[in-house]
Amino acid sequence: MALVLIGFMGAGKSTAVVGLAAALGVTPLDSDLLLAARFGHPLAREFELRGEESFRAAEEELVCELLTGAAPRDVVALGGGSVLSSRVRDALADHLVLRLDVDPSVAWERIRTDGDGEERPLARDRDAFLALHAERAPLYEELGDVTLLWARSASGDYPVLLGRGLLRDASRADSVWPLDRSASRSFCITDETVWSLYGERLSEPAGKFAIPPGESHKTLASAERAWTAMADGGTTRADHVVALGGGVVGDLAGFCAATYQRGVPVVHVPTTLVAQVDSAYGGKTGVDLPAAKNYVGAYHQPAGVLVDPELLDTLPAAELAAGWVEVLKTALIAGGELWERVSAGGDVDERTILACARTKLAIVAADERDSGGRQALNLGHTVGHAIETVTGYARYRHGEAVGLGLLAALRLSGLDGLRAHVRDLLRARALPVSLSGDEVDVAAIVVATARDKKRTRADTTVPFVLLDAPGEVRVGCEVQPEDLRAAVEELAV
Ligand SMILES: NC(=O)c1ccc[n+]([C@@H]2O[C@H](COP(=O)([O-])OP(=O)(O)OC[C@H]3O[C@@H](n4cnc5c(N)ncnc54)[C@H](O)[C@@H]3O)[C@@H](O)[C@H]2O)c1
């Protein structure tokens, strides 16, 4: 099967086909470019000279030739309208179809601002453009076997592939693997639980290192053991790490990849809700110190992320609930449709996972290294991390601690009504809404909060992320020590 990219104008197919083909070591095949070469002039000129019907006929011919001749692992991008042809749709059946997902308003901006200077006949008017997107979106959804998000960041772009059943077996995983396996061997870092459940879904790695499950193993000692296993197994700079697991494995494996021989690529295969909606994207990697969480680490963007929501079917209910807190956090940051859906309760489906991934990737694309907007993602985490540290990374799951941190952040934001609503949402999932009953030292949590690594000078307070409303986030907010103490004390009653 070839990988065939479909999607609307401005989705970024031309960029993605080049990036994906380079990663797989093949030549990109872009039907728009090939068609323009066949015409001997730009596509818009052809539209003008002979009209849309004649253009579509020529496009159908070329695309069918391309699809019939495509070899396994070829990467082909199709013009946005080409899938209107039933012949093209039939020809797609032999290939794996990646639907490139894009927010229509982002697509419009992209076409206006970073177009190739070529006028697009179907993108002259914003309303007509958005209406055409709405009309075609169901067709793209129906045809796509897998959703592709093309993650952009200052230090490199990468594919995020999302689809139920994407990793149902090793051959399917191989068909979407975002690196050239013939040139790069894989070294898998995982945890024992995940390996026993899902190890066989990936092709046999050249080497493997598994930690016992849990946050208490996200340490430098684990990293050292992983580096040693990589060195003993002869892992070279041409090889890559696979992070198979939840956020703990992802952070540890990403850190090992960032530092082993000064950096090798990492492919994330997230297996928890936390990892599928949040931690697998954006390139933050690291380990905990006894003094504070995530205190040692590096930015290291993935070479690709493969997301199969089916893997969540085995996740224990308590882990699913804890992971849902990151969904809630993302929805509070994003506002709009995602917030409406999440605040209404209900299960997390593929659409919600996709919306969370999209939200995070957009934030990271604008501020990869946390100097501004990315700090929004820390909503609820300042107090949440402090709770985790003070309780020795053992009492609360990460998501549970962040849920408590969200309650503190909403109190500090002065949003009493929203805090009450969020509290109900947490309670409905049997998540903790207070520290009561636990022997937790409130003063120690306040002290640990002050040690948060978002602080930039030893003598300054920690900048907080606060909300004005869902979708309206303020970063770098100063919080008075007595207000912080009151917000944490409130959790203890
Ligand atoms: N780097 C980032 O941007 C970022 C963002 C958010 C969170 N994080 C980090 O993520 C970590 C929390 O991640 P987590 O909640 O995924 O925890 P985790 O990785 O510890 O996984 C939770 C538990 O679920 C088990 N498990 C994993 N996948 C499973 C599956 N499919 N079926 C059955 N069991 C499964 C694991 O073995 C483990 O016991 C924290 O360390 C946090 O700091 C990082």
The ligand as an SDF file (V2000), in Angstrom:
LIG
                    3D

 44 48  0  0  0  0  0  0  0  0999 V2000
    5.7290   15.8230   28.2960 N   0  0  0  0  0  0  0  0  0  0  0  0
    4.5630   16.3850   28.4350 C   0  0  0  0  0  0  0  0  0  0  0  0
    4.2280   17.3200   27.7170 O   0  0  0  0  0  0  0  0  0  0  0  0
    3.6110   15.8590   29.4770 C   0  0  0  0  0  0  0  0  0  0  0  0
    2.2920   16.3100   29.5020 C   0  0  0  0  0  0  0  0  0  0  0  0
    1.4160   15.7560   30.4260 C   0  0  0  0  0  0  0  0  0  0  0  0
    1.8580   14.7740   31.3060 C   0  0  0  0  0  0  0  0  0  0  0  0
    3.1650   14.3750   31.2500 N   0  0  0  0  0  0  0  0  0  0  0  0
    3.6610   13.3370   32.1630 C   0  0  0  0  0  0  0  0  0  0  0  0
    2.9220   12.1530   31.9430 O   0  0  0  0  0  0  0  0  0  0  0  0
    3.0210   11.3490   33.1160 C   0  0  0  0  0  0  0  0  0  0  0  0
    1.6840   10.7040   33.3950 C   0  0  0  0  0  0  0  0  0  0  0  0
    1.3620    9.8850   32.3150 O   0  0  0  0  0  0  0  0  0  0  0  0
    0.2560    8.7200   32.4160 P   0  0  0  0  0  0  0  0  0  0  0  0
   -0.9030    9.2190   33.1560 O   0  0  0  0  0  0  0  0  0  0  0  0
    0.0820    8.2310   31.0320 O   0  0  0  0  0  0  0  0  0  0  0  0
    0.9210    7.6470   33.3740 O   0  0  0  0  0  0  0  0  0  0  0  0
    1.7400    6.2960   33.1450 P   0  0  0  0  0  0  0  0  0  0  0  0
    2.6230    6.3950   31.9690 O   0  0  0  0  0  0  0  0  0  0  0  0
    2.3510    5.9850   34.4500 O   0  0  0  0  0  0  0  0  0  0  0  0
    0.6200    5.2150   32.8500 O   0  0  0  0  0  0  0  0  0  0  0  0
   -0.3340    4.9390   33.8210 C   0  0  0  0  0  0  0  0  0  0  0  0
   -0.4960    3.4350   34.0700 C   0  0  0  0  0  0  0  0  0  0  0  0
   -1.2240    2.8610   32.9960 O   0  0  0  0  0  0  0  0  0  0  0  0
   -0.5650    1.6850   32.5280 C   0  0  0  0  0  0  0  0  0  0  0  0
   -0.8930    1.6040   31.1090 N   0  0  0  0  0  0  0  0  0  0  0  0
   -0.4180    2.3830   30.1200 C   0  0  0  0  0  0  0  0  0  0  0  0
   -1.0550    2.1190   28.9750 N   0  0  0  0  0  0  0  0  0  0  0  0
   -1.9270    1.1240   29.2320 C   0  0  0  0  0  0  0  0  0  0  0  0
   -2.8880    0.4410   28.4590 C   0  0  0  0  0  0  0  0  0  0  0  0
   -3.1270    0.7740   27.1880 N   0  0  0  0  0  0  0  0  0  0  0  0
   -3.6130   -0.5410   29.0500 N   0  0  0  0  0  0  0  0  0  0  0  0
   -3.4270   -0.8450   30.3580 C   0  0  0  0  0  0  0  0  0  0  0  0
   -2.5530   -0.2060   31.1540 N   0  0  0  0  0  0  0  0  0  0  0  0
   -1.8150    0.7830   30.5930 C   0  0  0  0  0  0  0  0  0  0  0  0
    0.8760    1.9120   32.8370 C   0  0  0  0  0  0  0  0  0  0  0  0
    1.5710    0.6970   32.9270 O   0  0  0  0  0  0  0  0  0  0  0  0
    0.7880    2.6490   34.1570 C   0  0  0  0  0  0  0  0  0  0  0  0
    0.6350    1.7170   35.2150 O   0  0  0  0  0  0  0  0  0  0  0  0
    3.5210   12.2490   34.2140 C   0  0  0  0  0  0  0  0  0  0  0  0
    4.8430   11.9320   34.5090 O   0  0  0  0  0  0  0  0  0  0  0  0
    3.4490   13.6350   33.5970 C   0  0  0  0  0  0  0  0  0  0  0  0
    4.4290   14.4900   34.1240 O   0  0  0  0  0  0  0  0  0  0  0  0
    4.0310   14.8960   30.3620 C   0  0  0  0  0  0  0  0  0  0  0  0
  1  2  1  0
  2  3  2  0
  2  4  1  0
  4  5  1  0
  4 44  2  0
  5  6  2  0
  6  7  1  0
  7  8  2  0
  8  9  1  0
  8 44  1  0
  9 10  1  0
  9 42  1  0
 10 11  1  0
 11 12  1  0
 11 40  1  0
 12 13  1  0
 13 14  1  0
 14 15  2  0
 14 16  1  0
 14 17  1  0
 17 18  1  0
 18 19  2  0
 18 20  1  0
 18 21  1  0
 21 22  1  0
 22 23  1  0
 23 24  1  0
 23 38  1  0
 24 25  1  0
 25 26  1  0
 25 36  1  0
 26 27  1  0
 26 35  1  0
 27 28  2  0
 28 29  1  0
 29 30  1  0
 29 35  2  0
 30 31  1  0
 30 32  2  0
 32 33  1  0
 33 34  2  0
 34 35  1  0
 36 37  1  0
 36 38  1  0
 38 39  1  0
 40 41  1  0
 40 42  1  0
 42 43  1  0
M  CHG  2   8   1  16  -1
M  END
$$$$
